[in-house]
Amino acid sequence: MNINSNRLQQHFEAMSQVGKIGETGTCRPTMTALEKEAFMLAAGWMQEAGMKTHIDHFGNLVGRLEGSNPALPVLMMGSHLDSQPYGGRFDGVAGVLCAIEAVKALTEQGLQPERSIEVVSFADEEGWRFTKGLFGSRGILGKLEPGELQRKDNDGITREQALIDFGCDPKKFSESEYKPGSIHCFLELHIEQGPVLDLANKPIGVVSGISGPLWLTVKLKGMAGHTGSVPMPLRKDALLGAAEIIVAVNEIATQVPGNPTVGTVATISVFPASRNIIAEECVFTVDLRDIDLDRRNRYEIQLREKIAEITAKHKLSYEITEDTNSEPRYCAGWIKEMIHDQCRTLGLDAPELMSGPFHDALALSYACDYGMIFVRCKDGISHNPLEYASYEDLALGAEVLFGTVRKILNV
């Protein structure tokens, strides 16, 4: 192998200590002291690989290996080091650490490319702290939306304040944006976060595309009343309406067996949240994803119609806010073929598969061609402390990434 599997394993084990919960879990929120600690650890490894490092004004950690012709558009790689609040050790981390290892292998072999390489740990990929993800990867492309800095976390801290506390200056965002055409292509290695590779007993997969996520926040408003005295036919129960809508999300997403559509309601809040007061207000999130945009759009229309029907039935008012809306994005054919070539060289039979979860590559796809490598994870478990990818599989993924980088750079 060109990469050093022992060193890569040591890096994973060291990173897993930052924000560790329980035996194998991780809670490393974006733009916090824990993420800064993770950045300093990764930055040290980047520097050992020959890269210069900095944290930009969006909160991204950037490592750059200068090429002999710095004017050329860069080859960018990376993922993220922030985690879910009840997450695992490999989500995002694999893409950052394997990219660092690929660069380290290049420099150890004395290979200096003409084109510069950048490895980035993007800020707030996960999106749970401020309820909107891909912040850093969208930020560098000038794709932030109005009001994003005013979003608050559960402690009332705005994203703007979190950035300032992290050492960034939101007034200088333009200094950290990339000009159109300045990124040659983007590569991201990631654990699959699904069961396809594990069931097929294949360590590596080649990603064909990323499903388009639609995130909605739904607020229902009824009327509070005493649970013991308000007759059932006269109630305006916001939680009852929410329950019926949640069932409808599942029914809509599963109406055609075998389709890759997924629909989820994973957060819900109720006011006033007393056991003997009828719920007056209920707020919940909807996550609808599909690789087929036309089908997802049809299902969204069905859902909106169902929400209108259910709220009318229960005499509720409602508001729907769109938090994220992205179309499916497909990987570049020329990069996929290079990844397949590297897999064949290593004797790997790597199937192509789509990604249901979104990744920073989704944002970068609007600026350049991109490719992704999937690494098998046990039982397809992710966003859970039980998330697991073997160090042997991760080393294989890093080796495929290294070979793909060499091919793209022609070194």
Secondary structure, DSSP 4 states (H G I P E B T S, - for coil): --S-HHHHHHHHHHHTTTTEETTTEE---TTSHHHHHHHHHHHHHHHHTT-EEEE-TTS-EEEEE--S-TTSPEEEEEE-----TTB-SSTTHHHHHHHHHHHHHHHHTT---SS-EEEEE-TTSS--SSS---HHHHHTTT---TTGGG-B-TTS-BHHHHHHHTT--GGGGGGGPPPTT-EEEEEEEEE--SSHHHHHT-SEEEEEEEPEEEEEEEEEE----BTTTS-GGG---HHHHHHHHHHHHHHHHTSSTT---EEE---EEEES--TTB---EEEEEEEEEES-HHHHHHHHHHHHHHHHHHHHHTT-EEEEEEEEE---EEPPHHHHHHHHHHHHHTT----EEEESS--HHHHHTTTSEEEEEEE--GGG--SSTT----HHHHHHHHHHHHHHHHHHHT-
